Amino acid sequence: MKRALLFIFLIGTLMSQGFSQTFSLLNPPDSLIAVDKSVAEFKVDMNIKNTSDDTIQISMLRFHNVMAATSDTAAGTYFCWDFCYGTSVDQSQSPILLYPGDTLNSVKAKGYTGGEQYVMFQPGGIDGYSEAKVRIVNFNDTNDFIDVALNFSVGGVLNVEDQLDKSKLLSAPYPNPAQDQASFDYELPPGTASGSLIVYNIIGKRMKVENLQGRSGTHVVHTSQLKPGVYLVFLQAEGRDWVSRKLIVTQ
């Protein structure tokens, strides 16, 4: 039943405080950030305050990044954490030292010579919905972190479903009903590089996981070992379920 509840698309919440006890994020971003496509770059500042009595070191990790503007090589997100990293880099190299009560901005005011701390979004000149998630973490205690979800709306596109034609992502299975095998035509969502087809029975138990070869094509699911019944086949990419199709297996 838990799996069945996950069959509904979910948009990430603004911020999960995780287990952070030593620092906080000041001025967190809105749950949906409106950006005009004419803007080359849109900056989201990450100002952290040390709320503990100890000196801490904090790092940044980007663990989710799905961009709508895949047609433009300059589109996407990158982040600066003292140093600015390219769009393909997901983790800062060096932590930043914060003394008790200090914020990143106050450290700069005291003469700190390092760089800035922010996430930069590049819309790529097209309308669409893009999202990224970053984790700000205590370098000495990985259980001490804050997760920040950044959801960018360009041109009024409010979510991923608005910009995707699901029929192009995953076709209905054929033949259906199926005896020994069923074929699916698929195309991975924009911004994703790899995916899989996952077969669940009607109560949400995972029965098969099959990796897809290439960003688009036809994949054959062999069903001879499945009991007769109704199954749900999900296209999953970047850890997210994008679309499902109903498959009927007979003998």
Summary of the structure (lengths in Angstrom):
residues: 251
radius of gyration: 21.6
end to end distance: 26.8
largest distance: 74.4
contacts: 753
relative contact order: 0.19
helix: 7%
strand: 48%
